[in-house]
């Protein structure tokens, strides 16, 4: 069925002022209602009890007459003055009617004032107020001015309804006035002590976002010792730290641009030097042939350092584009580029030949290349090993993730390198290195949603793990 009108949408106020006003008004109304309910019930009880006491005094006048006989008109005047139509008392189990037997169109509603104040004590006034105007109320209470077990009166409900209506209206007016005063006082206090300071802080944040270098964006510190005062002080401190960080970032950006230009030119020079070393290798001079390997290694390290600086200096790595690929070909390609060979530092693959994983091929190649090259360089730096060693690559499915383990039998990482292992320009384990390889590799692994971690290191070698989220179904079945 098609609607003929759009659905009603209630929009709550978004401003802090309006919300505080609504909350203050709601709390004031709830407080007034909590006061009004027992107040109205007490007035209802007091009104009925007054009628019982008046009827009780009138009954004493009837009993004081000779032979307990009072003229009918006098009895009617006494009952009318008490506001009741019938009075009865019970003494020693005998119930005694002190007036003529009244006739009612319907049974009166019973209100027993002897039962104490329970839940019905709060409900009775509303039943009387919104009940039938022509009904009668039968009230039972303990006697106060005479002996007996209880006094019972029957009174019309209309006078009580009128009295309750006037009392309720007066109470509502008084409660509304007090609610407005209390709500206004609370609203004013909250506005002065909370809303205005928060507006100043919010304005300061907006100005700082628009122009962080603007000194007027800092909030005024009021010197308060509460949470708002602490917030003002911390905001001033944070803005100053951000300004200093932005200035440092601008200086680093300018410095990085200059370094990139210098590094580019330096890389071209090193390439020319490498080409010259290749020509020297063909000279056949024994002295040149003896010194040439050291020159080539130095040039390779310098070129690698220049390339790493250029790679790390990029504003950001391209987003990874993972896809399913076989692990073995990726490991062999990275090992070849890293210089692993059967005659020197060899590669050992312990992963299943059909093991597959989901990763960006280019970025996975760079991670494996950095780890294998670092392992080869560490092993070749040991003279007693004569450049021989082993790099082992294994893979498994662990807790639903793919884990590629790269282990070597080198000398392990020195203590100084472990402290800042993945920090650029601080975690290099080789002399002349910049420590960029591991920093870039971890950044690439985390771009996949995974991580690169050092599992252990020591005299018997180091173990790194590339942890990538998710595992291909075939690998998961094989692991099971």
Secondary structure, 3 states (H helix, E strand, C coil): CCCCCCCCCCCCCCCHHHHHHHHHHHHHHHHHHHHHHHHHHHHHHHHHHHHHHHHHHHHHHHHHCHHHCCCHHHHHHHHHHHCCCEEEEEECCEEEECCCCCCCCCCCEEEECCCCCCHHHHHHHHHHHCCCCCCEEEEEECCCCCCCCEEEEEEEHHHHHHHHHHHHHHHHHHHHHHHHHHHHHHHHHHHHHHHHHHHHHHHHHHHHHHCCCCHHHCCCCCCCCCHHHHHHHHHHHHHHHHHHHHHHHHHHHHHHHHHHHHHHHHHHHHHHHHHHHHHHHCCCCHHHHHHHHHHHHHHHHHHHHHHHHHHHCCCCCCCCCCEEEEHHHHHHHHHHHHCCCCCCEEEEECCCCCCEEEECHHHHHHHHHHHHHHHHHHHHCCHHHCCCEEEEEEEEEECCEEEEEEEECCCCCCHHHHHCCCCCCCCCCCCCCCCHHHHHHHHHHHHCCCEEEEEEEECCEEEEEEEECCCCHHHHHHHC
